[in-house]
Each structure stands twice: as structure tokens, then as C-alpha cells.
């Protein structure tokens, strides 16, 4: 996972929640029409609004 943000506060908010580059993350739910998305990381499941969710780039694992 990589965190790509245009504003430093957005990246800090994700790190405060426990999202770290290189950490496994799974999108477990997407709401329709741009609503919140739920992401599972080692410390729990978090619902993120569209702006925060779009700041996360998820790369598929090989294998």
C-alpha cells in the first residue's frame, strides 16, 4: 500500500489511524455513489470518506 496525498494533513490522518506504507490492507466494503469505503488493516476496520480512500493506492500481492 502506498499513501499518496496532495495535502500533508490527509497523509497524517491516515497514519494516525494506523495506515502505513507497505502494510497489508483490504477494501472490505464500498458504498454506492461515492459514499464511505471500509478498509481492514491489522489494527481494525475503518470507514473512510471518499477523499481519504482515494489517497490510498493498493497493489495486489503476487502469488
JOZIGI-V885198 format. One record per residue. RES is the residue in three letters. PHI is phi in radians with two decimals (999 if undefined). PSI is psi as a letter, one per 40 degrees, with the letter a starting at -180 (999 if undefined). OMEGA is omega in degrees with one decimal (999 if undefined). Layout:
((RES PHI PSI OMEGA) (RES PHI PSI OMEGA))
//
This chain:
((UNK 999 i 174.4) (UNK -2.19 i 176.5) (UNK -1.83 h -180.0) (UNK -2.10 h -176.6) (UNK -2.33 i 175.9) (UNK -1.64 e -179.9) (UNK -2.23 h -176.7) (UNK -0.98 d -179.2) (UNK -1.13 d 178.2) (UNK -1.15 d 177.4) (UNK -1.08 d 178.8) (UNK -1.13 d 178.6) (UNK -1.07 d 178.3) (UNK -1.10 d 178.4) (UNK -1.13 d 177.4) (UNK -1.08 d 178.0) (UNK -1.32 e 179.6) (UNK 1.99 e 177.7) (UNK -1.36 h -178.9) (UNK -2.25 i 176.6) (UNK -0.99 h 178.8) (UNK 1.50 e -178.5) (UNK -1.45 h 175.6) (UNK -1.07 h 179.1) (UNK -2.54 i 179.9) (UNK -2.29 h 172.5) (UNK -1.43 h -174.7) (UNK -1.75 e 178.2) (UNK -2.81 h 175.2) (UNK -2.14 h 176.6) (UNK -1.54 i 179.5) (UNK -1.24 i 172.7) (UNK 1.03 f 174.2) (UNK 1.36 e 178.5) (UNK -1.29 a -177.5) (UNK -1.09 i 174.8) (UNK -2.11 i 179.3) (UNK -1.80 h 179.7) (UNK -2.11 h 177.3) (UNK -1.78 h 171.9) (UNK -2.25 i -174.2) (UNK -1.02 d -176.8) (UNK -1.58 e 177.8) (UNK 2.56 a 178.7) (UNK -2.01 h -176.1) (UNK -2.22 h 173.2) (UNK -1.59 h -178.5) (UNK -2.06 i 175.5) (UNK -1.23 i -173.9) (UNK -1.02 d -178.6) (UNK -1.07 d 179.2) (UNK -1.20 d -179.1) (UNK -1.08 d -179.1) (UNK -1.27 e 178.6) (UNK -1.47 e -178.9) (UNK -1.85 h 173.5) (UNK -1.91 h -179.6) (UNK -1.85 h 176.7) (UNK -1.87 h 179.0) (UNK -1.19 i 176.0) (UNK -1.36 i 176.1) (UNK -1.46 i 175.2) (UNK 1.97 999 999))
//
